[in-house]
Amino acid sequence: MSTRSKGKSRRRKKHLWVPVLSILIVIVVGIGLFAFAFPEEATAIFGLKNQSENSQANQTGDLNEGLEIETSKEDDAEILSQQEEPVDDTTELIFTGDVLLSDYVLNNYNASGIDGVIDENLRTQLQEADILEVNNEFPYSTRGTQAPDKQYTFRVDPSYVSILQEMGVDAAGLANNHVLDYGKDALLDTFTTLDGAGIDYTGAGTSVEDASKLLTYEINGKTYGILAASRVIPVGSWNVENSQPGVFCTYDPTLLVEKIKAAKETCDYVFVCVHWGVEHTDELTDYQQSMAHQFVDAGADAVIGAHPHVLQGIEYYEGKPIFYSLGNFIFNQNIDSTVAVRFTISGDSMQTQLIPATASGAKTSLANDSKKESIYTYLESISSTVQIDENGKLDEK
């Protein structure tokens, strides 16, 4: 395009603005006259406001906006604080007394499943624990030779390990005077069975190191350790130090004390399970208390005893609870009184509570109210340093 042509084009556009400008002037004047005559209608139609109103509104809006921002921050903080639930660092460990899957128990299980072995209310409490430990007082096997000259010998088909699984058992203590009732082959089958069921075990093993191993669990930022040893075996060859596989023994407490000290270096809480004492009496032997005190001095946060098949006293020593015997938990047909012990750890404190139970017809159930009171009263009568409230909570006198 030439320069001239460009000039003609600009002039033609200039001439077009004249009529357009005239029309715009007429419209503006008309709106002004309408607004003057009908201010409310004009405001409703055109959204008109005078300068001062707009200015005032803008200033007020600016102030409100600032207040809204500040209020919003405060509200958000309050909402967040309400929504942030406190962190629950509570951990529960439950320990029971002797467990034997006798023929009576197995018959119930075959007929009614786990409901025939342990009642639902008690079972629910066991299953809800972060860690459940039992004294497994028999081998799982169909092999082996029965121990000679032994009054009672136990052996259970490995398929029945399902009972422990359905109870929610996490750890089995094998340090006792029955785990070798059918010899080393049966003991080895026990290790295999528990491993296959996903249940940890300690107190017996294929070597001294294995039998005395520390079970550890890390829960809610803390480490919990469990050790098990026996002061009762029928013959010296059961001792893993004399023959292997075998039982970790504590006739001489030196090694167990060393294990406790080592455990305390890596664990926040250490629980020591000991098979000891005399059967069918609540009277302690001369060694039980002295050994228990050594274990606490070494770092045990609680000592849990088994073997007497009946309840024995409870003691607080250096602020730590010692349960000399919890009695039978699942055994033959009838159990007059037994307790499981629940340790509840929250923060840096540990609360101890009894779970009282009885068994009738080879089924273990929570004790009713009157039986609970009877069990608590009895335990207080043989426990000079302990008081028990109506909920089974223990405190040191």
C-alpha positions, 0 to 999 in steps of 0.5 A: 500500500502506498503512502497516499492511500494510508492518508485517505484511510485515516481521514475517512475514520475521522469523519465516522467518529462525528455521528458516534460521538453525538449519539454517546453525548445524548445517551450520557445526558439522558442517563444523567437526567433520569438519575436526577429525576428518579435516583432510587430507580437509577440506583436499582437499574444502573448500580449508581452510588455517589462518590462519597458513598463509594469512598466510604464503602471502600474505606469500610470494606478495607477495614472489614477486610483487614478484620476478616483476615485477622479473625480468619487466622484466629478461627483457623487456628481454633479449628485446627486445634480442635481437629488435632486429636491428641496422640495416643501413645498408650501401650498394653501388655498382658501376661497370663499364667500357665496354659495347657491345652489338655484333652478337656480343653481340646474337646471343647475346642473341637465341639465349639471352637475358641468359644469353648475354650475362653469366653468372648469378653475375656478373649476380647481383652486379650486380643486388644493387647498390643502384646499378649504373653502366655506360659506355654507349658507343653510341646507341640508335636506328635513325635518323641519319647515320653520322659520316664519316671515323670508323673505328668507328661504333656504333648499337643498336636501342632494343629492346635496352635490355632487356639493361641492364634485365636486368643491373640498370643504374640509370645510364648514362654517355654521355660518350664518343666514340661516343654521337654516331656517328649524329648528334643524332637518334640521340642524342635517341633515346638519351635517349628510350630510356633515359628509357622504360627507367627508366635515368638518364643523364648526360654528354650532354644537350640543353644544357650544364646537362643534359649535366653534370647530377648524378645523385643517389640517397638510400639509407640516409640518405646521398646519392650523386652521379654525374657523367660527362665526356669528354676524348675526342671526334672533333670539336669539334662534339660538345662540348655547349658548341659544339653541342647536344645534345652531350657534356659535355667536360673538355678544360678541367677547370674546369667539371667541377671546379666541378660536383664542388665543388657536388655535394659540398655536397649529397652524402655521396659523389661519383663521377666517371666520365671518358672519357680516355687512349689506347686499348690501352695501360696507360700513362697520358697526361700529363694523366690523373693531374693531372686526377684529382688535381684532381677529388679535390681538388674533392671526388670520393670516387672517379674511374672511368676508361674508353676505353682498352679495357684495364686501367690502373693504380689509385692512391690520392690523398688516401685516395681511389681512382682507377681510370684504366681498367676496360677493356671489360666487354661488348664484342666477342667476347673480353675477356682481363681486366676488372674492375667496382668495388664500393664498399661504404659502411657508416657513415662508411667506404667499402670498395673491392673489385674484381670480376674478369671475362673474356669469351669468345664475347661472354659476360662471366663472373666470372674463375676463381680462377687468372685472378683472381690473375693480374688482381690481380697485374697490377694491383698491378704497374702500381699503386704505391700499391695492394695487393689481397687474395685477395678483391679488396679494395683498400687503400692501401700 
